[in-house]
Amino acid sequence: MRTGTFIAVAAVATLGAVGAVVANFVVGGRLFEETVVKDPYEAGLRYQKLREPERKRAPGVDCDIDRGPCEKQGPGDLRLALEIGPRPVKAMVDLQFTVRAWRGGRPLAGQAGEISLQMPGMYMGENRVKLAAQADGSLQGKGLLVRCPTGRRVWAAEVALPGGDPAAAPLKDTFTFELAE
Protein backbone atom coordinates (compact mmCIF):
# COMPACT_ATOMS: atom_id res chain seq x y z
CA MET A 1 0.00 0.00 0.00
CA ARG A 2 1.26 3.43 -0.80
CA THR A 3 2.03 5.84 1.96
CA GLY A 4 -0.22 8.57 0.53
CA THR A 5 -3.21 6.20 0.32
CA PHE A 6 -2.56 4.94 3.82
CA ILE A 7 -2.48 8.49 5.21
CA ALA A 8 -5.73 9.38 3.40
CA VAL A 9 -7.54 6.28 4.72
CA ALA A 10 -6.25 6.90 8.26
CA ALA A 11 -7.34 10.55 8.09
CA VAL A 12 -10.86 9.62 6.91
CA ALA A 13 -11.17 6.98 9.65
CA THR A 14 -9.96 9.44 12.29
CA LEU A 15 -12.34 12.17 11.12
CA GLY A 16 -15.22 9.66 11.11
CA ALA A 17 -14.44 8.57 14.69
CA VAL A 18 -14.08 12.18 15.91
CA GLY A 19 -17.33 13.08 14.12
CA ALA A 20 -19.16 10.18 15.81
CA VAL A 21 -17.93 11.32 19.25
CA VAL A 22 -18.96 14.93 18.61
CA ALA A 23 -22.39 13.81 17.31
CA ASN A 24 -22.83 11.69 20.45
CA PHE A 25 -22.18 14.71 22.68
CA VAL A 26 -24.52 16.94 20.66
CA VAL A 27 -27.40 14.43 20.67
CA GLY A 28 -26.78 13.51 24.33
CA GLY A 29 -26.76 17.18 25.34
CA ARG A 30 -30.13 17.75 23.70
CA LEU A 31 -31.70 14.65 25.28
CA PHE A 32 -30.21 15.19 28.75
CA GLU A 33 -32.74 15.35 31.59
CA GLU A 34 -32.14 17.00 34.91
CA THR A 35 -32.41 14.77 37.99
CA VAL A 36 -35.92 14.57 39.42
CA VAL A 37 -34.72 14.63 43.02
CA LYS A 38 -31.49 16.07 44.37
CA ASP A 39 -30.43 12.89 46.25
CA PRO A 40 -32.23 9.79 44.88
CA TYR A 41 -30.81 7.47 47.56
CA GLU A 42 -32.09 9.58 50.47
CA ALA A 43 -35.43 10.12 48.72
CA GLY A 44 -35.80 6.35 48.34
CA LEU A 45 -35.10 5.79 52.04
CA ARG A 46 -37.72 8.40 53.00
CA TYR A 47 -40.28 6.80 50.66
CA GLN A 48 -39.57 3.34 52.07
CA LYS A 49 -40.00 4.58 55.64
CA LEU A 50 -43.36 6.19 54.76
CA ARG A 51 -44.58 2.93 53.19
CA GLU A 52 -43.25 0.63 55.93
CA PRO A 53 -46.71 -0.07 57.43
CA GLU A 54 -47.89 -1.22 53.98
CA ARG A 55 -45.25 -3.96 53.78
CA LYS A 56 -45.42 -5.59 50.37
CA ARG A 57 -46.86 -9.04 50.42
CA ALA A 58 -45.80 -11.93 48.30
CA PRO A 59 -48.31 -13.16 45.70
CA GLY A 60 -51.04 -15.34 47.18
CA VAL A 61 -50.67 -14.02 50.74
CA ASP A 62 -54.12 -13.40 52.25
CA CYS A 63 -53.20 -12.96 55.91
CA ASP A 64 -50.94 -10.39 57.61
CA ILE A 65 -50.26 -12.66 60.60
CA ASP A 66 -47.91 -10.13 62.25
CA ARG A 67 -50.76 -7.64 62.73
CA GLY A 68 -52.91 -10.07 64.69
CA PRO A 69 -55.48 -12.80 64.10
CA CYS A 70 -56.58 -13.48 60.52
CA GLU A 71 -60.22 -14.29 59.96
CA LYS A 72 -62.00 -16.15 57.15
CA GLN A 73 -65.67 -16.54 56.33
CA GLY A 74 -66.50 -20.19 55.77
CA PRO A 75 -69.60 -21.82 54.31
CA GLY A 76 -72.86 -20.47 55.67
CA ASP A 77 -72.37 -18.41 58.80
CA LEU A 78 -69.11 -20.06 59.86
CA ARG A 79 -66.13 -17.85 60.74
CA LEU A 80 -62.64 -19.13 61.46
CA ALA A 81 -59.71 -17.17 62.95
CA LEU A 82 -56.03 -18.05 63.20
CA GLU A 83 -53.50 -16.33 65.45
CA ILE A 84 -49.80 -17.15 65.75
CA GLY A 85 -47.47 -15.77 68.40
CA PRO A 86 -45.10 -14.44 69.40
CA ARG A 87 -45.12 -11.68 66.80
CA PRO A 88 -43.41 -11.04 64.51
CA VAL A 89 -43.77 -14.64 63.38
CA LYS A 90 -40.35 -16.04 62.45
CA ALA A 91 -38.87 -19.36 61.43
CA MET A 92 -37.09 -21.59 63.95
CA VAL A 93 -38.96 -20.13 66.96
CA ASP A 94 -41.41 -22.02 69.20
CA LEU A 95 -44.82 -20.73 68.16
CA GLN A 96 -48.25 -20.79 69.80
CA PHE A 97 -51.10 -21.42 67.31
CA THR A 98 -54.62 -20.36 68.38
CA VAL A 99 -57.77 -21.11 66.38
CA ARG A 100 -61.24 -19.78 67.10
CA ALA A 101 -64.43 -20.74 65.26
CA TRP A 102 -67.91 -19.20 65.34
CA ARG A 103 -71.19 -20.21 63.80
CA GLY A 104 -74.07 -17.75 63.91
CA GLY A 105 -72.01 -15.49 66.18
CA ARG A 106 -71.60 -18.22 68.82
CA PRO A 107 -68.23 -19.84 69.49
CA LEU A 108 -67.88 -23.44 68.38
CA ALA A 109 -66.43 -25.51 71.17
CA GLY A 110 -64.29 -28.20 69.60
CA GLN A 111 -62.64 -31.27 71.05
CA ALA A 112 -59.51 -31.06 68.96
CA GLY A 113 -58.20 -29.96 65.61
CA GLU A 114 -55.10 -29.82 63.50
CA ILE A 115 -53.09 -27.36 61.42
CA SER A 116 -51.09 -28.62 58.47
CA LEU A 117 -48.24 -26.25 57.61
CA GLN A 118 -46.88 -26.21 54.07
CA MET A 119 -44.79 -23.94 51.91
CA PRO A 120 -46.65 -23.33 48.63
CA GLY A 121 -44.73 -24.77 45.70
CA MET A 122 -42.03 -26.43 47.81
CA TYR A 123 -42.20 -29.59 49.89
CA MET A 124 -40.82 -28.92 53.36
CA GLY A 125 -41.79 -32.23 54.96
CA GLU A 126 -44.76 -33.09 57.19
CA ASN A 127 -45.42 -30.30 59.65
CA ARG A 128 -48.61 -30.64 61.71
CA VAL A 129 -49.73 -28.88 64.87
CA LYS A 130 -52.23 -30.72 67.07
CA LEU A 131 -54.82 -28.39 68.57
CA ALA A 132 -56.40 -28.98 71.97
CA ALA A 133 -59.57 -27.35 73.33
CA GLN A 134 -59.09 -24.57 75.86
CA ALA A 135 -61.44 -23.28 78.58
CA ASP A 136 -62.14 -20.09 76.59
CA GLY A 137 -63.46 -22.11 73.61
CA SER A 138 -60.34 -21.69 71.50
CA LEU A 139 -58.06 -24.45 70.25
CA GLN A 140 -54.32 -24.15 70.86
CA GLY A 141 -51.16 -25.97 69.95
CA LYS A 142 -47.42 -25.43 69.74
CA GLY A 143 -45.32 -25.78 66.62
CA LEU A 144 -42.38 -24.55 64.61
CA LEU A 145 -41.88 -23.26 61.09
CA VAL A 146 -38.58 -24.35 59.60
CA ARG A 147 -36.31 -21.98 57.72
CA CYS A 148 -36.28 -22.54 53.98
CA PRO A 149 -32.75 -22.83 52.56
CA THR A 150 -33.79 -20.81 49.49
CA GLY A 151 -34.92 -17.86 51.62
CA ARG A 152 -38.61 -18.18 50.79
CA ARG A 153 -40.93 -17.06 53.61
CA VAL A 154 -44.50 -17.72 52.45
CA TRP A 155 -46.36 -20.44 54.36
CA ALA A 156 -49.88 -21.87 54.23
CA ALA A 157 -51.66 -23.07 57.36
CA GLU A 158 -54.57 -25.41 56.61
CA VAL A 159 -56.82 -25.49 59.67
CA ALA A 160 -59.01 -28.60 60.01
CA LEU A 161 -61.61 -28.90 62.76
CA PRO A 162 -64.03 -31.78 63.28
CA GLY A 163 -67.50 -31.10 61.88
CA GLY A 164 -69.17 -31.51 65.27
CA ASP A 165 -71.23 -34.44 64.05
CA PRO A 166 -69.44 -37.77 63.34
CA ALA A 167 -71.04 -37.87 59.88
CA ALA A 168 -70.17 -34.23 59.09
CA ALA A 169 -67.12 -33.31 57.05
CA PRO A 170 -64.35 -31.48 58.90
CA LEU A 171 -64.29 -27.69 58.71
CA LYS A 172 -61.25 -26.60 56.70
CA ASP A 173 -59.74 -23.35 55.55
CA THR A 174 -56.27 -22.21 54.55
CA PHE A 175 -54.47 -19.06 55.70
CA THR A 176 -51.46 -17.98 53.61
CA PHE A 177 -48.97 -15.66 55.32
CA GLU A 178 -45.42 -14.43 55.09
CA LEU A 179 -42.85 -14.80 57.85
CA ALA A 180 -40.89 -11.83 59.13
CA GLU A 181 -37.28 -11.79 58.01
C-alpha positions as CSV (number, residue, x, y, z in Angstrom):
1,M,0.0,0.0,0.0
2,R,1.3,3.4,-0.8
3,T,2.0,5.8,2.0
4,G,-0.2,8.6,0.5
5,T,-3.2,6.2,0.3
6,F,-2.6,4.9,3.8
7,I,-2.5,8.5,5.2
8,A,-5.7,9.4,3.4
9,V,-7.5,6.3,4.7
10,A,-6.2,6.9,8.3
11,A,-7.3,10.6,8.1
12,V,-10.9,9.6,6.9
13,A,-11.2,7.0,9.7
14,T,-10.0,9.4,12.3
15,L,-12.3,12.2,11.1
16,G,-15.2,9.7,11.1
17,A,-14.4,8.6,14.7
18,V,-14.1,12.2,15.9
19,G,-17.3,13.1,14.1
20,A,-19.2,10.2,15.8
21,V,-17.9,11.3,19.3
22,V,-19.0,14.9,18.6
23,A,-22.4,13.8,17.3
24,N,-22.8,11.7,20.4
25,F,-22.2,14.7,22.7
26,V,-24.5,16.9,20.7
27,V,-27.4,14.4,20.7
28,G,-26.8,13.5,24.3
29,G,-26.8,17.2,25.3
30,R,-30.1,17.8,23.7
31,L,-31.7,14.7,25.3
32,F,-30.2,15.2,28.8
33,E,-32.7,15.3,31.6
34,E,-32.1,17.0,34.9
35,T,-32.4,14.8,38.0
36,V,-35.9,14.6,39.4
37,V,-34.7,14.6,43.0
38,K,-31.5,16.1,44.4
39,D,-30.4,12.9,46.2
40,P,-32.2,9.8,44.9
41,Y,-30.8,7.5,47.6
42,E,-32.1,9.6,50.5
43,A,-35.4,10.1,48.7
44,G,-35.8,6.3,48.3
45,L,-35.1,5.8,52.0
46,R,-37.7,8.4,53.0
47,Y,-40.3,6.8,50.7
48,Q,-39.6,3.3,52.1
49,K,-40.0,4.6,55.6
50,L,-43.4,6.2,54.8
51,R,-44.6,2.9,53.2
52,E,-43.3,0.6,55.9
53,P,-46.7,-0.1,57.4
54,E,-47.9,-1.2,54.0
55,R,-45.3,-4.0,53.8
56,K,-45.4,-5.6,50.4
57,R,-46.9,-9.0,50.4
58,A,-45.8,-11.9,48.3
59,P,-48.3,-13.2,45.7
60,G,-51.0,-15.3,47.2
61,V,-50.7,-14.0,50.7
62,D,-54.1,-13.4,52.2
63,C,-53.2,-13.0,55.9
64,D,-50.9,-10.4,57.6
65,I,-50.3,-12.7,60.6
66,D,-47.9,-10.1,62.2
67,R,-50.8,-7.6,62.7
68,G,-52.9,-10.1,64.7
69,P,-55.5,-12.8,64.1
70,C,-56.6,-13.5,60.5
71,E,-60.2,-14.3,60.0
72,K,-62.0,-16.1,57.1
73,Q,-65.7,-16.5,56.3
74,G,-66.5,-20.2,55.8
75,P,-69.6,-21.8,54.3
76,G,-72.9,-20.5,55.7
77,D,-72.4,-18.4,58.8
78,L,-69.1,-20.1,59.9
79,R,-66.1,-17.9,60.7
80,L,-62.6,-19.1,61.5
81,A,-59.7,-17.2,63.0
82,L,-56.0,-18.1,63.2
83,E,-53.5,-16.3,65.4
84,I,-49.8,-17.2,65.8
85,G,-47.5,-15.8,68.4
86,P,-45.1,-14.4,69.4
87,R,-45.1,-11.7,66.8
88,P,-43.4,-11.0,64.5
89,V,-43.8,-14.6,63.4
90,K,-40.4,-16.0,62.4
91,A,-38.9,-19.4,61.4
92,M,-37.1,-21.6,64.0
93,V,-39.0,-20.1,67.0
94,D,-41.4,-22.0,69.2
95,L,-44.8,-20.7,68.2
96,Q,-48.3,-20.8,69.8
97,F,-51.1,-21.4,67.3
98,T,-54.6,-20.4,68.4
99,V,-57.8,-21.1,66.4
100,R,-61.2,-19.8,67.1
101,A,-64.4,-20.7,65.3
102,W,-67.9,-19.2,65.3
103,R,-71.2,-20.2,63.8
104,G,-74.1,-17.7,63.9
105,G,-72.0,-15.5,66.2
106,R,-71.6,-18.2,68.8
107,P,-68.2,-19.8,69.5
108,L,-67.9,-23.4,68.4
109,A,-66.4,-25.5,71.2
110,G,-64.3,-28.2,69.6
111,Q,-62.6,-31.3,71.0
112,A,-59.5,-31.1,69.0
113,G,-58.2,-30.0,65.6
114,E,-55.1,-29.8,63.5
115,I,-53.1,-27.4,61.4
116,S,-51.1,-28.6,58.5
117,L,-48.2,-26.2,57.6
118,Q,-46.9,-26.2,54.1
119,M,-44.8,-23.9,51.9
120,P,-46.7,-23.3,48.6
121,G,-44.7,-24.8,45.7
122,M,-42.0,-26.4,47.8
123,Y,-42.2,-29.6,49.9
124,M,-40.8,-28.9,53.4
125,G,-41.8,-32.2,55.0
126,E,-44.8,-33.1,57.2
127,N,-45.4,-30.3,59.7
128,R,-48.6,-30.6,61.7
129,V,-49.7,-28.9,64.9
130,K,-52.2,-30.7,67.1
131,L,-54.8,-28.4,68.6
132,A,-56.4,-29.0,72.0
133,A,-59.6,-27.3,73.3
134,Q,-59.1,-24.6,75.9
135,A,-61.4,-23.3,78.6
136,D,-62.1,-20.1,76.6
137,G,-63.5,-22.1,73.6
138,S,-60.3,-21.7,71.5
139,L,-58.1,-24.5,70.2
140,Q,-54.3,-24.1,70.9
141,G,-51.2,-26.0,70.0
142,K,-47.4,-25.4,69.7
143,G,-45.3,-25.8,66.6
144,L,-42.4,-24.6,64.6
145,L,-41.9,-23.3,61.1
146,V,-38.6,-24.4,59.6
147,R,-36.3,-22.0,57.7
148,C,-36.3,-22.5,54.0
149,P,-32.8,-22.8,52.6
150,T,-33.8,-20.8,49.5
151,G,-34.9,-17.9,51.6
152,R,-38.6,-18.2,50.8
153,R,-40.9,-17.1,53.6
154,V,-44.5,-17.7,52.4
155,W,-46.4,-20.4,54.4
156,A,-49.9,-21.9,54.2
157,A,-51.7,-23.1,57.4
158,E,-54.6,-25.4,56.6
159,V,-56.8,-25.5,59.7
160,A,-59.0,-28.6,60.0
161,L,-61.6,-28.9,62.8
162,P,-64.0,-31.8,63.3
163,G,-67.5,-31.1,61.9
164,G,-69.2,-31.5,65.3
165,D,-71.2,-34.4,64.0
166,P,-69.4,-37.8,63.3
167,A,-71.0,-37.9,59.9
168,A,-70.2,-34.2,59.1
169,A,-67.1,-33.3,57.0
170,P,-64.3,-31.5,58.9
171,L,-64.3,-27.7,58.7
172,K,-61.2,-26.6,56.7
173,D,-59.7,-23.3,55.6
174,T,-56.3,-22.2,54.6
175,F,-54.5,-19.1,55.7
176,T,-51.5,-18.0,53.6
177,F,-49.0,-15.7,55.3
178,E,-45.4,-14.4,55.1
179,L,-42.9,-14.8,57.9
180,A,-40.9,-11.8,59.1
181,E,-37.3,-11.8,58.0
